[in-house]
Structures are given as C-alpha cells and as structure tokens.
Amino acid sequence: MPKKVRRLALRSALSSKVQNDEIVVLEDLSIEAPKTKEVVQLLNSFDVNEKALIVTADKDENIERSANNLQGVHVLTVEQVNVLDLLKYDKLFMTKEAAEKAGEVLA
C-alpha cells in the first residue's frame, strides 16, 4: 500500500476518534514498576470499561507489562500505530509527546 494512502487512512481514523470524543491525550504516562493496578486506575479514572489502546512516543517496558494482563488493553508506540488497531479499540489514550510525534508524521 502506498505511503500516501496509509497516511490518509491513519489521519481519517484519528480524526474520527477526535470527533467521537474517543481520544484522551495525557500530559505524561509513567509507571515506576510494572503493576497492572496502575493501568486499571488510569482506565477507571476515565470510566473506560471497554477496549482501550494506549499509544506512547517511545517503547516503555513498564507500561507494556502493566497492561499485558488486561484483556482489551493494548500498548503501541507511535511508529506501530495502524488503522486496524485504531478502529478495533473503543478508546485511545495518547501521551502528549506521542500526539506531537504523530502530528509530525501525518502532516
């Protein structure tokens, strides 16, 4: 698939999330140690009971391991984001840094 078409599809999927208020941009997301409880608290603070996608700017082992035990929660970096995952998950959590990085890539 050509790069331009892929970018257009990603841009369209992200704008759909924004229009439907299905995106949450977090100032910072850091977990000191891999604990599933912290990811559950994050999701509960936004009343998320369905599937959620967490996008970080860089690979964060603690966040990935914390969310690994939760069904319906998936963690990706900005480079790994694809249209299928954006459409599959009901809520999208992005760090501010990841949102800026995605904006640069998709602009």
N, CA, C and O of each residue as an XYZ file, in Angstrom:
428
protein
N       0.850     -1.178      0.000
C       0.000      0.000      0.000
C       0.899      1.245      0.000
O       1.853      1.307      0.775
N       0.617      2.214     -0.835
C       1.433      3.430     -0.895
C       1.394      4.221      0.419
O       0.401      4.214      1.145
N       2.513      4.903      0.694
C       2.621      5.682      1.930
C       1.530      6.735      2.053
O       0.962      6.924      3.129
N       1.239      7.413      0.962
C       0.235      8.480      0.997
C      -1.131      7.940      1.386
O      -1.849      8.570      2.162
N      -1.491      6.794      0.861
C      -2.793      6.186      1.162
C      -2.829      5.748      2.620
O      -3.843      5.926      3.296
N      -1.734      5.177      3.109
C      -1.652      4.734      4.504
C      -1.783      5.929      5.448
O      -2.512      5.864      6.438
N      -1.078      7.016      5.141
C      -1.162      8.226      5.978
C      -2.573      8.799      5.987
O      -3.076      9.213      7.031
N      -3.206      8.820      4.824
C      -4.566      9.336      4.725
C      -5.525      8.492      5.562
O      -6.405      9.034      6.231
N      -5.364      7.187      5.529
C      -6.221      6.297      6.322
C      -5.999      6.519      7.822
O      -6.960      6.559      8.590
N      -4.741      6.662      8.239
C      -4.448      6.936      9.650
C      -5.029      8.275     10.078
O      -5.627      8.392     11.148
N      -4.849      9.277      9.237
C      -5.373     10.606      9.543
C      -6.899     10.562      9.678
O      -7.466     11.188     10.574
N      -7.546      9.836      8.800
C      -9.002      9.714      8.831
C      -9.471      8.988     10.086
O     -10.445      9.404     10.713
N      -8.790      7.908     10.460
C      -9.161      7.153     11.657
C      -8.953      7.990     12.918
O      -9.777      7.957     13.832
N      -7.855      8.737     12.965
C      -7.604      9.600     14.133
C      -8.624     10.727     14.219
O      -9.091     11.046     15.312
N      -8.978     11.330     13.105
C      -9.957     12.415     13.138
C     -11.329     11.881     13.541
O     -12.102     12.589     14.186
N     -11.636     10.652     13.170
C     -12.885     10.028     13.589
C     -12.912      9.851     15.104
O     -13.940     10.085     15.740
N     -11.788      9.441     15.678
C     -11.690      9.298     17.141
C     -11.890     10.643     17.828
O     -12.571     10.725     18.850
N     -11.305     11.688     17.276
C     -11.436     13.026     17.860
C     -12.885     13.494     17.804
O     -13.403     14.022     18.788
N     -13.536     13.308     16.675
C     -14.931     13.747     16.512
C     -15.873     13.019     17.452
O     -16.861     13.594     17.907
N     -15.579     11.760     17.747
C     -16.445     10.964     18.608
C     -16.023     11.006     20.076
O     -16.538     10.233     20.885
N     -15.098     11.892     20.432
C     -14.573     12.012     21.801
C     -14.073     10.679     22.343
O     -14.333     10.329     23.495
N     -13.362      9.948     21.513
C     -12.817      8.659     21.904
C     -11.310      8.710     22.097
O     -10.656      7.668     22.147
N     -10.756      9.908     22.204
C      -9.314     10.057     22.379
C      -9.047     10.872     23.637
O      -9.730     11.857     23.917
N      -8.040     10.439     24.387
C      -7.623     11.138     25.595
C      -6.127     11.387     25.470
O      -5.347     10.449     25.304
N      -5.729     12.649     25.549
C      -4.309     12.989     25.492
C      -3.845     13.245     26.917
O      -4.338     14.143     27.598
N      -2.893     12.440     27.349
C      -2.357     12.538     28.706
C      -1.074     13.365     28.694
O      -0.247     13.230     27.792
N      -0.920     14.210     29.692
C       0.288     15.031     29.800
C       1.526     14.138     29.861
O       2.510     14.363     29.157
N       1.453     13.127     30.713
C       2.574     12.209     30.857
C       2.036     10.883     31.374
O       1.083     10.859     32.153
N       2.621      9.818     30.960
C       2.225      8.495     31.432
C       3.490      7.742     31.782
O       4.245      7.315     30.908
N       3.705      7.589     33.071
C       4.884      6.846     33.503
C       4.506      5.977     34.695
O       3.779      6.394     35.597
N       5.014      4.779     34.664
C       4.775      3.825     35.742
C       6.145      3.388     36.243
O       6.994      2.951     35.466
N       6.349      3.511     37.552
C       7.653      3.200     38.141
C       7.999      1.714     38.030
O       9.123      1.352     37.683
N       7.026      0.869     38.325
C       7.230     -0.576     38.253
C       6.030     -1.186     37.548
O       4.931     -0.635     37.615
N       6.216     -2.297     36.883
C       5.094     -2.904     36.161
C       4.003     -3.404     37.110
O       4.133     -4.470     37.712
N       2.947     -2.637     37.234
C       1.819     -3.010     38.086
C       0.523     -2.796     37.313
O       0.212     -1.680     36.898
N      -0.217     -3.859     37.128
C      -1.480     -3.808     36.402
C      -2.463     -2.874     37.091
O      -3.280     -2.230     36.433
N      -2.386     -2.801     38.395
C      -3.291     -1.969     39.200
C      -3.249     -0.504     38.759
O      -4.283      0.164     38.760
N      -2.088     -0.003     38.387
C      -1.959      1.401     37.982
C      -2.656      1.670     36.643
O      -3.258      2.729     36.462
N      -2.579      0.732     35.720
C      -3.267      0.891     34.437
C      -4.780      0.813     34.656
O      -5.540      1.556     34.034
N      -5.212     -0.086     35.540
C      -6.638     -0.198     35.860
C      -7.151      1.104     36.460
O      -8.246      1.551     36.120
N      -6.374      1.718     37.349
C      -6.767      3.003     37.941
C      -6.874      4.085     36.881
O      -7.793      4.903     36.927
N      -5.949      4.103     35.925
C      -5.993      5.077     34.834
C      -7.276      4.905     34.027
O      -7.972      5.881     33.745
N      -7.586      3.671     33.660
C      -8.786      3.412     32.868
C     -10.050      3.738     33.658
O     -11.000      4.288     33.101
N     -10.071      3.412     34.928
C     -11.239      3.709     35.762
C     -11.434      5.207     35.957
O     -12.569      5.668     36.073
N     -10.356      5.970     35.995
C     -10.484      7.417     36.171
C     -11.159      8.077     34.966
O     -11.698      9.178     35.084
N     -11.132      7.414     33.815
C     -11.807      7.921     32.619
C     -13.054      7.106     32.284
O     -13.589      7.211     31.180
N     -13.514      6.298     33.232
C     -14.713      5.453     33.065
C     -14.646      4.597     31.809
O     -15.608      4.523     31.045
N     -13.516      3.960     31.602
C     -13.338      3.096     30.438
C     -13.556      1.651     30.873
O     -12.802      1.112     31.683
N     -14.589      1.038     30.329
C     -14.879     -0.352     30.633
C     -14.692     -1.242     29.414
O     -14.730     -2.468     29.515
N     -14.490     -0.619     28.269
C     -14.356     -1.379     27.030
C     -12.886     -1.462     26.628
O     -11.997     -1.247     27.452
N     -12.642     -1.769     25.381
C     -11.284     -1.934     24.879
C     -10.582     -0.579     24.742
O     -11.182      0.405     24.309
N      -9.296     -0.548     25.120
C      -8.541      0.701     25.078
C      -7.173      0.459     24.441
O      -6.555     -0.590     24.627
N      -6.728      1.448     23.694
C      -5.417      1.427     23.063
C      -4.592      2.546     23.681
O      -5.025      3.698     23.725
N      -3.399      2.199     24.159
C      -2.502      3.193     24.751
C      -1.334      3.379     23.799
O      -0.648      2.420     23.447
N      -1.112      4.630     23.383
C      -0.030      4.936     22.439
C       0.992      5.821     23.145
O       0.654      6.875     23.685
N       2.236      5.379     23.133
C       3.327      6.131     23.741
C       4.293      6.582     22.650
O       4.303      6.027     21.552
N       5.093      7.578     22.955
C       6.056      8.086     21.978
C       7.183      7.081     21.764
O       7.599      6.832     20.633
N       7.667      6.512     22.852
C       8.757      5.538     22.788
C       8.341      4.274     23.529
O       7.398      4.292     24.320
N       9.031      3.204     23.276
C       8.722      1.933     23.933
C       8.949      2.071     25.436
O      10.014      2.504     25.875
N       7.939      1.698     26.215
C       8.026      1.743     27.666
C       7.670      0.366     28.217
O       6.504     -0.027     28.242
N       8.679     -0.342     28.650
C       8.515     -1.719     29.118
C       7.549     -1.817     30.301
O       6.762     -2.760     30.378
N       7.603     -0.854     31.218
C       6.727     -0.901     32.398
C       5.254     -0.773     32.020
O       4.407     -1.473     32.576
N       4.947      0.108     31.089
C       3.557      0.289     30.663
C       3.079     -0.958     29.919
O       1.960     -1.423     30.137
N       3.919     -1.490     29.051
C       3.546     -2.683     28.300
C       3.286     -3.867     29.226
O       2.297     -4.580     29.060
N       4.160     -4.074     30.187
C       3.993     -5.203     31.113
C       2.806     -4.985     32.040
O       2.145     -5.946     32.433
N       2.531     -3.741     32.392
C       1.390     -3.444     33.264
C       0.072     -3.716     32.565
O      -0.875     -4.188     33.194
N      -0.003     -3.429     31.289
C      -1.245     -3.603     30.534
C      -1.377     -5.000     29.939
O      -2.437     -5.366     29.432
N      -0.311     -5.768     30.000
C      -0.289     -7.087     29.375
C      -1.332     -8.042     29.954
O      -1.869     -8.877     29.226
N      -1.627     -7.934     31.246
C      -2.575     -8.841     31.896
C      -4.028     -8.448     31.668
O      -4.934     -9.207     32.012
N      -4.259     -7.286     31.101
C      -5.628     -6.803     30.919
C      -6.139     -7.163     29.538
O      -5.527     -6.823     28.525
N      -7.267     -7.853     29.510
C      -7.878     -8.148     28.224
C      -8.495     -6.871     27.682
O      -9.121     -6.117     28.427
N      -8.325     -6.627     26.415
C      -8.926     -5.457     25.798
C      -8.089     -4.207     25.905
O      -8.542     -3.135     25.505
N      -6.868     -4.306     26.438
C      -5.962     -3.154     26.516
C      -4.689     -3.512     25.769
O      -4.090     -4.563     26.000
N      -4.285     -2.620     24.867
C      -3.108     -2.866     24.037
C      -2.235     -1.622     24.053
O      -2.747     -0.502     24.040
N      -0.921     -1.811     24.080
C       0.031     -0.700     24.115
C       0.879     -0.736     22.853
O       1.434     -1.774     22.492
N       0.975      0.424     22.178
C       1.791      0.567     20.974
C       2.603      1.851     21.052
O       2.286      2.754     21.826
N       3.652      1.921     20.242
C       4.359      3.188     20.069
C       3.757      3.880     18.852
O       2.988      3.271     18.108
N       4.101      5.137     18.647
C       3.562      5.897     17.520
C       3.907      5.218     16.197
O       3.085      5.194     15.281
N       5.110      4.668     16.092
C       5.535      4.027     14.857
C       4.739      2.762     14.559
O       4.629      2.366     13.399
N       4.183      2.124     15.582
C       3.457      0.872     15.417
C       1.960      1.060     15.165
O       1.270      0.098     14.830
N       1.456      2.269     15.320
C       0.020      2.512     15.184
C      -0.433      2.202     13.768
O       0.222      2.571     12.794
N      -1.569      1.514     13.672
C      -2.130      1.203     12.366
C      -3.640      1.408     12.408
O      -4.232      1.521     13.482
N      -4.243      1.455     11.254
C      -5.665      1.755     11.135
C      -6.512      0.677     11.806
O      -7.506      0.992     12.460
N      -6.135     -0.567     11.655
C      -6.903     -1.661     12.250
C      -7.014     -1.507     13.764
O      -8.100     -1.653     14.326
N      -5.896     -1.213     14.424
C      -5.929     -1.031     15.880
C      -6.738      0.204     16.270
O      -7.452      0.178     17.273
N      -6.639      1.271     15.504
C      -7.408      2.479     15.813
C      -8.910      2.215     15.738
O      -9.679      2.755     16.533
N      -9.317      1.397     14.798
C     -10.741      1.094     14.648
C     -11.208      0.011     15.616
O     -12.369     -0.006     16.025
N     -10.312     -0.880     15.976
C     -10.653     -2.017     16.838
C     -10.929     -1.597     18.281
O     -11.826     -2.138     18.928
N     -10.161     -0.639     18.780
C     -10.274     -0.243     20.182
C     -11.194      0.960     20.321
O     -11.159      1.889     19.513
N     -12.027      0.923     21.377
C     -13.045      1.952     21.575
C     -12.471      3.272     22.073
O     -12.968      4.335     21.701
N     -11.446      3.226     22.897
C     -10.876      4.435     23.482
C      -9.385      4.466     23.184
O      -8.708      3.439     23.245
N      -8.880      5.646     22.864
C      -7.471      5.827     22.532
C      -6.841      6.772     23.545
O      -7.283      7.909     23.707
N      -5.809      6.293     24.221
C      -5.033      7.115     25.149
C      -3.680      7.379     24.507
O      -2.983      6.450     24.101
N      -3.312      8.662     24.418
C      -2.017      9.036     23.857
C      -1.310      9.973     24.818
O      -1.946     10.803     25.468
N      -0.015      9.842     24.906
C       0.737     10.831     25.656
C       0.868     12.076     24.789
O       0.748     12.005     23.566
N       1.111     13.199     25.418
C       1.246     14.456     24.673
C       2.389     14.349     23.668
O       2.278     14.811     22.532
N       3.478     13.739     24.098
C       4.645     13.572     23.228
C       4.304     12.688     22.024
O       4.755     12.956     20.911
N       3.516     11.645     22.244
C       3.108     10.756     21.151
C       2.192     11.476     20.178
O       2.285     11.271     18.968
N       1.302     12.324     20.698
C       0.396     13.078     19.831
C       1.180     14.049     18.955
O       0.880     14.206     17.771
N       2.182     14.696     19.539
C       3.012     15.621     18.764
C       3.781     14.881     17.682
O       3.897     15.353     16.551
N       4.308     13.711     18.045
C       5.078     12.905     17.106
C       4.177     12.408     15.972
O       4.586     12.387     14.812
N       2.967     12.014     16.309
C       2.007     11.558     15.286
C       1.628     12.713     14.361
O       1.470     12.519     13.156
N       1.484     13.911     14.921
C       1.173     15.083     14.122
C       2.265     15.399     13.114
O       1.980     15.799     11.986
N       3.511     15.222     13.521
C       4.641     15.460     12.619
C       4.653     14.430     11.488
O       4.892     14.772     10.329
N       4.398     13.190     11.828
C       4.443     12.111     10.836
C       3.291     12.230      9.836
O       3.471     12.010      8.639
N       2.125     12.576     10.336
C       0.931     12.611      9.467
C       0.711     13.938      8.775
O      -0.176     14.045      7.928
N       1.487     14.947      9.107
C       1.302     16.265      8.488
C       1.757     16.282      7.048
O       1.669     17.315      6.385
